[in-house]
Structure formats: C-alpha cells, structure tokens
C-alpha cells in the first residue's frame, strides 16, 4: 500500500491530538519563573549567611543540583516536568535531571557499566558542545582583543 505525501499528512493530522500551545507556554513560563524565583530567594538567604557573593552563588547552584537530583531519584521531577514542560529546563535543573535520569534507569546493570557509563549518555554531548563552543568563543575573543590593540 503506497500513500501519497498528502494522504500520509492527513492520516498523521487525524491521529495527532491538538497541542494547547498557549497553555503550554504559560505553564513553562510560570514553572521556569518559579524555579528562578526560588533560586533568587536562596541567593538572598545564602547571602545573609555567607560572607562572599561567590560563595552564596555556589551554594545556590549546589542546592539546585542537589534538589533536582533528589526529586529525580524519587520520580517527583518527572511529574513536575510533565505539567511544566520546558519550564523545568532552566539550565542547571535540566542538566542535573539529564545526568541523574539515565543513571537511575541503568542502575541495575551495576555501578560502572550501568550508572557510570549511562550517566553522561544525554549530558555528554551537551558537555562536549558547550566546552567546544567555549574554547572557540575564547579564541575568537582573544583574537578580537589582540586585533583591537588590547595586548599581546
């Protein structure tokens, strides 16, 4: 049975449910904003406890990673993400989830071949791309500064 492209598109459209795009965007915006507001609250709280801003910022980052890892381990983060959508992909929480999820999924295969090997299955390409682009950006920035007469 050969279908034309138009017939196939019609079948796909009839089988696919409509997406509530506006509602999804609002949920993502609210969830991402809530995560960022929570992080800002932590920053203010840690800022009163710690002497330096750098220490407070590091404590906020570590807290968000820890909480995301714990919520992912107990299956709560996935339930939140189901409703919040892309709003949970605020960089630090989304990255922590992308490392913990495969590690949890393959933990039955052992510490090394399961958890260790699968932990960076999703996050690995993100790390490679991010570090590569950081190196390219740094080299271009250095060339630009040198070209503008900023130093040797």
DOKOL-764379 format. One line per field, with one value per residue (C-alpha): residue number from 0; y negated, x negated, z negated. Coordinates in steps of 0.05 Angstrom, whole numbers, plus 5000, padded with zeros to 4 digits. Example, Ala and Ser with C-alpha at 12.3 -4.5 7.8 and 13.67 -1.06 7.14 Angstrom:
DOKOL-764379
k = [0 | 1]
v = [5090 | 5021]
u = [4754 | 4727]
w = [4844 | 4857]
END
This chain:
DOKOL-764379
k = [0 | 1 | 2 | 3 | 4 | 5 | 6 | 7 | 8 | 9 | 10 | 11 | 12 | 13 | 14 | 15 | 16 | 17 | 18 | 19 | 20 | 21 | 22 | 23 | 24 | 25 | 26 | 27 | 28 | 29 | 30 | 31 | 32 | 33 | 34 | 35 | 36 | 37 | 38 | 39 | 40 | 41 | 42 | 43 | 44 | 45 | 46 | 47 | 48 | 49 | 50 | 51 | 52 | 53 | 54 | 55 | 56 | 57 | 58 | 59 | 60 | 61 | 62 | 63 | 64 | 65 | 66 | 67 | 68 | 69 | 70 | 71 | 72 | 73 | 74 | 75 | 76 | 77 | 78 | 79 | 80 | 81 | 82 | 83 | 84 | 85 | 86 | 87 | 88 | 89 | 90 | 91 | 92 | 93 | 94 | 95 | 96 | 97 | 98 | 99 | 100 | 101 | 102 | 103 | 104 | 105 | 106 | 107 | 108 | 109 | 110 | 111 | 112 | 113 | 114 | 115 | 116 | 117 | 118 | 119 | 120 | 121 | 122 | 123 | 124 | 125 | 126 | 127 | 128 | 129 | 130 | 131 | 132 | 133 | 134 | 135 | 136 | 137 | 138 | 139 | 140 | 141 | 142 | 143 | 144 | 145 | 146 | 147 | 148 | 149 | 150 | 151]
v = [5000 | 4934 | 4870 | 4802 | 4749 | 4713 | 4776 | 4791 | 4719 | 4727 | 4792 | 4760 | 4699 | 4742 | 4786 | 4730 | 4692 | 4616 | 4584 | 4528 | 4484 | 4422 | 4461 | 4500 | 4435 | 4404 | 4465 | 4466 | 4392 | 4399 | 4461 | 4431 | 4366 | 4404 | 4441 | 4376 | 4341 | 4398 | 4393 | 4318 | 4330 | 4379 | 4327 | 4275 | 4326 | 4352 | 4280 | 4265 | 4328 | 4326 | 4270 | 4270 | 4267 | 4320 | 4369 | 4354 | 4364 | 4430 | 4452 | 4436 | 4476 | 4536 | 4532 | 4532 | 4591 | 4630 | 4617 | 4635 | 4699 | 4719 | 4701 | 4740 | 4801 | 4803 | 4791 | 4724 | 4682 | 4721 | 4708 | 4634 | 4634 | 4668 | 4608 | 4552 | 4574 | 4534 | 4491 | 4544 | 4538 | 4478 | 4496 | 4522 | 4563 | 4591 | 4611 | 4644 | 4683 | 4704 | 4735 | 4769 | 4798 | 4846 | 4863 | 4884 | 4922 | 4965 | 4973 | 5047 | 5060 | 5043 | 4982 | 4979 | 5006 | 4983 | 4919 | 4895 | 4910 | 4885 | 4822 | 4780 | 4811 | 4749 | 4698 | 4718 | 4684 | 4622 | 4621 | 4632 | 4579 | 4529 | 4537 | 4535 | 4471 | 4440 | 4454 | 4425 | 4364 | 4354 | 4359 | 4310 | 4262 | 4265 | 4252 | 4194 | 4163 | 4171 | 4143 | 4082 | 4069 | 4095 | 4133 | 4187]
u = [5000 | 4969 | 4993 | 4982 | 4950 | 5017 | 5054 | 4999 | 5003 | 5078 | 5071 | 5019 | 5063 | 5124 | 5085 | 5047 | 5082 | 5081 | 5030 | 5052 | 4993 | 5013 | 5027 | 4962 | 4923 | 4956 | 4942 | 4869 | 4862 | 4892 | 4851 | 4785 | 4801 | 4817 | 4751 | 4713 | 4751 | 4735 | 4661 | 4663 | 4693 | 4637 | 4587 | 4614 | 4616 | 4546 | 4522 | 4540 | 4505 | 4442 | 4391 | 4377 | 4426 | 4386 | 4397 | 4471 | 4477 | 4440 | 4485 | 4548 | 4521 | 4504 | 4572 | 4609 | 4568 | 4578 | 4653 | 4662 | 4623 | 4664 | 4730 | 4709 | 4689 | 4757 | 4795 | 4822 | 4783 | 4813 | 4883 | 4868 | 4837 | 4899 | 4941 | 4888 | 4857 | 4797 | 4800 | 4761 | 4704 | 4675 | 4603 | 4579 | 4641 | 4649 | 4576 | 4578 | 4641 | 4608 | 4550 | 4590 | 4646 | 4603 | 4562 | 4625 | 4651 | 4589 | 4570 | 4590 | 4532 | 4481 | 4442 | 4392 | 4428 | 4496 | 4494 | 4425 | 4429 | 4500 | 4496 | 4468 | 4508 | 4551 | 4507 | 4443 | 4460 | 4481 | 4415 | 4375 | 4413 | 4411 | 4337 | 4320 | 4360 | 4329 | 4260 | 4280 | 4311 | 4249 | 4202 | 4245 | 4249 | 4174 | 4162 | 4211 | 4178 | 4109 | 4135 | 4164 | 4096 | 4112 | 4048 | 4001]
w = [5000 | 5023 | 4994 | 5025 | 4982 | 4977 | 4954 | 4903 | 4876 | 4870 | 4830 | 4784 | 4772 | 4755 | 4707 | 4672 | 4616 | 4619 | 4573 | 4527 | 4546 | 4508 | 4444 | 4451 | 4459 | 4398 | 4356 | 4379 | 4364 | 4295 | 4277 | 4302 | 4266 | 4202 | 4205 | 4218 | 4162 | 4115 | 4135 | 4123 | 4054 | 4039 | 4062 | 4014 | 3957 | 3970 | 3980 | 3908 | 3882 | 3924 | 3928 | 4002 | 4060 | 4098 | 4041 | 4039 | 4115 | 4110 | 4053 | 4095 | 4153 | 4110 | 4075 | 4142 | 4168 | 4104 | 4100 | 4174 | 4165 | 4104 | 4138 | 4200 | 4158 | 4125 | 4191 | 4170 | 4220 | 4279 | 4253 | 4247 | 4317 | 4345 | 4327 | 4331 | 4396 | 4419 | 4356 | 4319 | 4368 | 4332 | 4347 | 4281 | 4263 | 4333 | 4335 | 4267 | 4288 | 4353 | 4314 | 4259 | 4302 | 4344 | 4282 | 4246 | 4306 | 4314 | 4241 | 4243 | 4291 | 4238 | 4216 | 4273 | 4335 | 4312 | 4272 | 4293 | 4367 | 4377 | 4333 | 4389 | 4446 | 4452 | 4417 | 4454 | 4520 | 4482 | 4446 | 4510 | 4548 | 4490 | 4477 | 4552 | 4562 | 4500 | 4529 | 4597 | 4564 | 4521 | 4581 | 4622 | 4563 | 4554 | 4628 | 4627 | 4566 | 4598 | 4664 | 4629 | 4598 | 4528 | 4515 | 4536]
END
